[in-house]
Amino acid sequence: MAEIRKFFGLSYLLTWVLLAPWFYLFKVVFQGSAPRSLWLWAPLAFIGGWGPTVAALTLTARAEGRDAVRRLLRSLVNWRVPLRWYLFALFLPRAATAVSILLVDRNPTSWQRFAFGDVVRQLPVAYALALPFGPLGEELGWRGYALPRLLGRIGPIGAALVIGVMWTFWHGPMMLFMPGASIPAFMGLTPLSIAVYLGQITAWSAIITLIYVRTGGNILLAVLAHLAFNTAESVVFAGLPTFTPDRVRQIYLTNVAVLGVVGLGCLFWLGRSTRGAGARF
């Protein structure tokens, strides 16, 4: 497990040392109006935001060499998987958001006025903005490096839970200094909001672990699933009337519950797959 500990340690170190101070200065000291000199630090802050991916590439290069790094990078373009897993990865987060809205806002006129054209226009913008700052910066680490190593040691359920916890608290600088970058700004930073966020991220971890296991370790789908999760709310909300802040909070909490149910289902599926396959991955 030494290599796993090194990965988590380096991921946290890069993010907390390079990104956290930039967030603190930008948001707390300069209150969102940073001087030009602070932007000179932005490239280092960007590397910090890519902590898990940079850690994975660094440790892979040191332990296995350049060929292993190239294989890891090529995993991002391995698109040959059944279509159903693309649909699952891309549409599950939006379906969960839509179900959450239906459970909270039972006014049928909201959906009667659904503006599909606004959703289509929002989709490429949301994807372009989200792709560099979460999916690409993290998935080569969480799923490309950590997950396959954990699977052989503690199985898929244990791996999903461990990554869920480590993934959650890796967001520590975002929780402290950049409201909305992890825990939604309307929740505030409290023990309850951290617990809810932990449940949300762990559910995501279980779902992406299932995708990874059932597609033979496909990292491209992990990236797409992460991207879909990060953009589901903004994409679905783009076609609906504006909700009140209280209603948005209710929808978010309901969505976490819905994802929790799906995540538990994925863990159950993974458990059955483990027993059926003799725990081989």
C-alpha positions in Angstrom: 0.0 0.0 0.0 3.1 2.3 0.1 2.5 3.4 -3.5 -1.1 4.3 -2.7 0.0 6.3 0.4 2.5 8.1 -1.8 -0.1 9.0 -4.3 -2.6 10.4 -1.8 0.2 12.3 0.0 1.5 13.8 -3.2 -1.9 14.7 -4.5 -2.8 16.5 -1.3 0.6 18.2 -1.0 0.5 19.6 -4.6 -3.1 20.9 -4.2 -2.8 22.2 -0.6 0.6 23.9 -1.2 0.1 25.3 -4.7 -3.6 25.9 -4.9 -4.7 26.7 -1.4 -2.6 29.9 -0.9 -3.8 31.2 -4.3 -7.4 30.7 -3.3 -6.8 32.3 0.1 -5.2 35.4 -1.4 -7.7 35.7 -4.2 -10.8 35.2 -2.2 -10.0 36.2 1.4 -7.2 38.8 1.2 -8.1 40.5 -2.1 -11.8 39.5 -2.0 -12.0 38.5 -5.7 -10.2 41.5 -7.0 -6.6 40.3 -7.3 -3.6 42.4 -8.4 -1.9 41.5 -11.6 1.1 40.1 -9.7 -1.1 37.3 -8.2 -1.9 36.0 -11.7 1.8 35.2 -12.1 1.1 32.4 -9.6 -1.9 31.1 -11.6 0.2 28.4 -13.5 1.4 26.9 -10.2 -2.2 27.1 -8.8 -3.4 25.3 -12.0 -0.8 22.5 -11.3 -2.2 22.3 -7.8 -5.7 21.9 -9.1 -4.3 19.0 -11.2 -2.7 17.4 -8.1 -4.1 13.9 -8.6 -3.2 13.7 -12.3 0.3 15.2 -11.7 0.9 12.8 -8.8 -0.2 9.8 -10.9 2.1 10.8 -13.8 5.0 11.5 -11.6 4.8 8.3 -9.6 4.2 6.2 -12.7 7.3 7.8 -14.4 9.5 7.1 -11.4 8.4 3.5 -10.9 7.7 2.3 -14.4 9.2 4.7 -16.9 8.0 6.6 -19.9 6.2 3.7 -21.6 3.9 3.4 -18.6 3.2 7.1 -18.7 2.3 6.9 -22.3 0.0 4.0 -21.6 -1.7 5.9 -18.9 -2.2 8.9 -21.2 -3.5 6.7 -24.0 -6.1 5.4 -21.7 -7.8 8.8 -22.0 -8.7 8.1 -25.7 -9.7 4.4 -25.4 -13.2 4.9 -26.7 -14.0 1.2 -27.6 -16.6 0.4 -25.0 -20.3 -0.6 -25.4 -22.6 2.4 -26.1 -24.7 1.6 -23.0 -21.9 2.7 -20.8 -21.5 6.0 -22.6 -25.2 6.6 -22.0 -25.0 5.5 -18.4 -22.0 7.8 -17.7 -23.4 10.9 -19.5 -27.1 10.7 -18.7 -27.3 9.2 -15.2 -26.2 12.5 -13.5 -28.8 14.5 -15.5 -31.5 12.0 -14.8 -30.7 12.1 -11.1 -30.9 15.9 -11.2 -34.2 15.8 -13.1 -35.7 13.3 -10.6 -34.6 15.5 -7.7 -36.3 18.5 -9.3 -39.5 16.5 -9.8 -39.5 15.3 -6.2 -39.1 18.9 -4.9 -40.9 21.1 -7.4 -44.1 19.4 -8.3 -45.4 22.3 -10.4 -46.0 20.7 -13.9 -45.7 24.1 -15.6 -42.0 24.1 -14.9 -41.4 21.2 -17.2 -44.1 22.3 -19.7 -42.0 25.4 -20.3 -38.7 23.4 -20.5 -36.4 25.2 -23.0 -34.5 22.4 -24.7 -32.8 24.9 -26.9 -31.3 26.7 -23.9 -29.9 23.3 -22.7 -28.3 22.6 -26.1 -26.6 26.0 -26.0 -25.5 25.6 -22.4 -24.0 22.1 -22.9 -20.8 22.9 -24.8 -20.1 26.0 -22.7 -20.5 24.0 -19.5 -18.4 21.1 -20.7 -15.6 23.4 -22.0 -15.4 25.2 -18.7 -15.6 22.1 -16.5 -13.4 19.7 -18.4 -9.9 21.2 -17.5 -10.7 21.8 -13.9 -11.9 18.5 -12.6 -12.2 15.5 -14.9 -8.8 15.9 -16.7 -7.1 17.2 -13.6 -8.2 14.3 -11.3 -9.3 11.2 -13.2 -5.8 9.9 -14.2 -5.1 10.0 -10.5 -8.3 8.7 -8.8 -9.3 6.1 -11.4 -6.1 5.8 -13.5 -3.7 5.3 -10.7 -5.3 4.7 -7.3 -8.4 2.6 -8.2 -6.6 -0.3 -10.0 -4.1 -0.6 -7.2 -6.8 -0.6 -4.5 -9.0 -3.1 -6.4 -6.4 -5.8 -6.0 -6.0 -5.2 -2.3 -9.3 -4.3 -0.8 -11.8 -5.0 -3.6 -14.2 -2.7 -5.4 -16.4 -1.7 -2.5 -13.4 -0.9 -0.3 -11.7 1.0 -3.1 -14.8 3.0 -3.9 -15.2 4.0 -0.2 -11.5 4.9 0.3 -11.4 7.0 -2.8 -14.7 8.6 -1.9 -13.2 9.8 1.5 -9.9 10.8 0.1 -11.5 12.6 -2.9 -13.8 14.5 -0.6 -11.1 15.9 1.7 -8.7 16.6 -1.1 -11.2 19.4 -1.7 -10.2 21.0 1.6 -8.8 24.2 0.1 -11.9 24.7 -2.0 -14.1 24.1 1.1 -12.2 26.7 3.1 -11.4 29.5 0.6 -13.6 29.1 -2.5 -17.3 28.6 -1.7 -19.1 26.9 -4.5 -16.0 25.1 -5.9 -16.9 22.0 -3.9 -19.6 22.4 -1.3 -22.3 24.7 -2.8 -22.0 28.2 -1.5 -25.6 28.2 -0.3 -24.8 25.4 2.1 -22.0 27.2 4.0 -19.1 25.3 5.6 -20.5 23.3 8.6 -20.2 19.8 9.9 -23.5 19.0 8.2 -22.5 20.4 4.8 -19.2 18.4 4.9 -21.1 15.2 5.8 -23.6 15.8 2.9 -20.7 16.5 0.5 -18.9 13.4 1.7 -22.0 11.4 0.9 -22.3 13.0 -2.5 -18.7 12.3 -3.5 -18.7 8.8 -2.1 -21.8 8.1 -4.2 -20.0 9.4 -7.2 -17.0 7.2 -6.4 -19.2 4.1 -6.2 -20.9 4.9 -9.6 -17.6 5.6 -11.4 -16.0 2.5 -9.8 -18.8 0.4 -11.3 -18.3 2.0 -14.7 -14.5 1.3 -14.4 -14.9 -2.3 -13.4 -17.7 -3.1 -15.9 -15.7 -1.5 -18.8 -12.4 -3.2 -18.1 -10.8 -0.1 -16.6 -11.8 2.6 -19.0 -10.6 6.0 -18.0 -12.3 8.0 -20.8 -15.7 7.0 -19.3 -14.5 8.0 -15.9 -13.6 11.4 -17.2 -17.0 11.7 -19.0 -18.9 10.6 -15.9 -17.0 13.1 -13.8 -17.7 15.8 -16.4 -21.4 14.9 -16.4 -21.7 15.0 -12.6 -20.0 18.4 -12.5 -22.3 20.0 -15.1 -25.6 18.2 -14.5 -27.2 20.9 -12.5 -26.2 23.8 -14.7 -27.3 22.0 -17.8 -30.7 20.8 -16.6 -31.4 24.1 -14.8 -30.7 26.0 -18.0 -34.0 24.8 -19.5 -36.1 25.6 -16.4 -37.5 28.7 -14.8 -35.2 30.2 -12.1 -35.8 28.5 -8.7 -35.6 30.3 -5.3 -32.4 29.8 -3.3 -34.4 27.7 -0.8 -35.8 25.5 -3.6 -32.2 25.1 -5.0 -31.0 23.9 -1.6 -33.8 21.4 -1.4 -33.1 20.1 -4.9 -29.4 19.7 -4.0 -30.1 17.8 -0.8 -32.6 15.6 -2.6 -30.1 15.0 -5.4 -27.5 13.8 -2.9 -30.1 11.4 -1.5 -31.0 10.1 -5.0 -27.3 9.6 -5.9 -26.8 7.9 -2.5 -29.4 5.3 -3.4 -27.9 4.8 -6.8 -24.4 4.6 -5.2 -25.6 1.9 -2.8 -27.1 0.0 -5.8 -23.7 0.2 -7.5 -21.9 -1.1 -4.4 -24.4 -4.0 -4.2 -23.7 -4.7 -7.9 -20.0 -4.6 -7.3 -20.3 -6.9 -4.4 -22.2 -9.4 -6.4 -19.7 -9.1 -9.3 -16.8 -9.7 -6.9 -18.4 -12.9 -5.6 -19.3 -14.1 -9.0 -15.8 -13.4 -10.5 -13.9 -14.8 -7.6 -12.6 -11.3 -6.7 -10.5 -11.1 -9.9 -10.0 -7.7 -11.5 
